[in-house]
Amino acid sequence: MTVHVMSVSPALNSALREARFDGDAPLDAAGVRQARDAAAAVPAADRYVRAPSQRCAGTADALGLRADPEPALRGWDLGRWSGRRLTEVSGSEPEAVSAWLTDPSAAPHGGESLTAFCARVADWLDSVAGRSDDGNVRMLVVAEPSVIRGLIVRALALPTESFWRLDVAPLTLTGLSGRAGRWNLRCGQPLSPPLRHDGDRIP
């Protein structure tokens, strides 16, 4: 059995353009246009799921996908920092931000610690591999960059701190293929122009 989990990061919205902790802001007009332009490059899958955020819902819609919301793939809960600028929080709570960036167990914002967040995402990936039937299974996921980074940490058995060393650009495709405990990674492929691999779109 081989499982393909193809993760698409959503288009930009105003919160990301302003370097804010995303408080579930929807796509802006530019983000919708960018996602629609990339729709032709989305690979086919057996099942489509998305994170429950407005940004991911809007991206899935603009890509032409009928994706089921998956609560386990919700973005990182940053508590009272949600919607605020990073520079603002760094200026008013420098020690809290330092702890957040250096201690995976810290949650000074009152939301999830990095450790708890990565564990939640890891549990979902393990469950996908564990409940799949024999044969190849292809799932496409529209999820926040933080979720995709968490999936990579789990798939490659990286230290939790490695999360901070991973970058996921908007509207890129990250592919994990394999099974629980043994995953291969194909990362950061732009959705436009259409991508090909062995005569088909990238798995």
Protein Blocks (a to p, Z undefined) as FASTA:
>chain_A
ZZddddddddddfklmnopacehiacdfklmmmmmmmmmmpccdfbdcddfbfklmmmmm
mnopacdddfklpccdehjmgopafklmmmmmmmlmmmmmmmmkbcfkopacfklmmmmm
mmmmmmmmmmpcedjddddddddfklmmmmmmmmnopafklmmmpccdehiacddeddeh
iacddehiafbdcddeehiacZZ
